[in-house]
Amino acid sequence: MIFQKKSKQSTSGKRSQKGFTLVELLVVLGIMGALAAVVVPTVSSFIGDGDTTANATEVGTVQAAMDLYMADTNNQAVTVNATESNDWAASNPVLYPTYLRAQTTKCSYTWATTGIITQGTCT
């Protein structure tokens, strides 16, 4: 007894084919394009919001470090710094490592003799 492999045939007598048609692929690509058009602008706005929030948080942290320094040393005034700086180990007063965890910050700062911090340029 010899068995022959039968080819798959649909009811109309044609061979069934595996894969997707060009129309099906174009529909899927169109749906993906529409989703990308909606998602990409939304996600990119989150990135900008994150940088703004991080900069605002950083200035609060630096101001808190300056306030803590002034309270610890019982100073009513500090040396003014009119030049923007982000290196806290070289600053006067020196806030790193006692009051800040990182030696440098993302943004540069200036401060008045009263200890009020002003944020400058950010990278």
C-alpha positions in Angstrom: 0.0 0.0 0.0 1.5 3.3 -1.1 0.4 6.5 0.6 0.5 9.7 -1.4 0.7 13.1 0.2 -2.3 15.1 -0.8 -2.0 18.8 -1.4 -4.2 21.0 0.6 -7.0 22.3 -1.5 -9.9 24.6 -0.6 -13.4 23.9 -1.6 -13.0 25.8 -4.8 -10.2 23.5 -6.0 -7.4 26.0 -5.5 -4.4 25.4 -3.3 -4.5 27.4 0.0 -1.6 29.7 0.4 0.1 30.7 3.7 0.9 34.3 4.4 -0.8 37.7 4.2 -2.1 39.5 1.3 -0.7 42.9 0.3 -4.0 44.5 1.4 -3.8 43.0 4.8 -0.2 44.2 5.3 -1.2 47.8 4.1 -4.1 47.9 6.6 -1.8 46.8 9.5 0.8 49.4 8.4 -1.9 52.1 8.3 -3.1 51.3 11.8 0.4 51.3 13.1 1.1 54.7 11.4 -2.1 56.2 13.0 -1.1 55.0 16.4 2.4 56.4 16.0 1.0 59.7 15.0 -1.0 59.9 18.2 1.6 58.4 20.6 4.9 60.1 19.6 3.8 63.8 20.3 2.3 62.7 23.7 5.5 60.9 24.8 7.8 63.7 23.6 5.8 66.2 25.8 6.5 64.0 28.8 10.2 64.3 28.2 10.1 68.1 28.2 8.0 68.1 31.4 10.4 65.8 33.1 13.4 68.1 32.5 11.4 71.1 33.8 10.4 69.2 36.9 14.0 67.9 37.5 15.4 71.4 37.2 12.8 72.8 39.7 13.6 70.0 42.1 17.3 70.5 41.8 17.1 74.3 42.7 15.0 73.3 45.7 17.7 70.8 46.8 20.5 73.3 46.4 18.5 76.0 48.2 17.9 73.5 51.1 21.6 72.7 51.2 22.5 76.4 51.4 19.9 77.0 54.2 21.3 74.0 56.1 24.8 75.3 55.8 23.9 78.7 57.0 22.0 77.2 60.0 24.8 74.8 60.9 27.5 77.5 60.8 25.2 80.1 62.4 25.9 82.5 59.5 23.4 85.3 58.5 25.4 85.9 55.3 27.6 84.0 52.9 30.2 85.1 50.3 28.3 86.3 47.3 28.8 84.4 44.0 27.9 86.4 40.9 29.5 83.9 38.5 27.5 80.8 37.6 28.9 77.6 39.1 27.9 74.0 39.4 31.0 72.7 41.1 30.1 72.6 44.8 33.5 71.3 46.0 35.1 74.5 44.6 32.4 76.9 45.7 32.5 79.2 48.7 30.8 78.1 50.8 31.7 74.4 50.1 28.5 72.5 50.1 29.9 69.1 48.9 30.0 66.5 50.4 28.4 67.6 53.7 25.3 69.2 52.3 25.0 67.9 48.7 25.5 64.3 47.6 26.9 65.1 44.2 29.9 67.4 43.5 28.3 68.9 40.4 24.8 69.7 39.5 23.0 69.7 36.1 22.3 73.5 36.4 24.6 76.3 37.3 23.8 78.6 40.2 24.6 82.0 41.6 23.7 83.2 45.2 23.4 86.4 47.1 24.9 87.2 50.5 21.6 86.3 52.0 22.0 82.7 50.7 19.2 83.0 48.1 20.0 80.7 45.2 19.3 81.7 41.6 19.3 79.0 38.9 21.3 79.7 35.8 21.8 77.6 32.7 21.0 73.9 32.6 22.6 71.2 30.4 
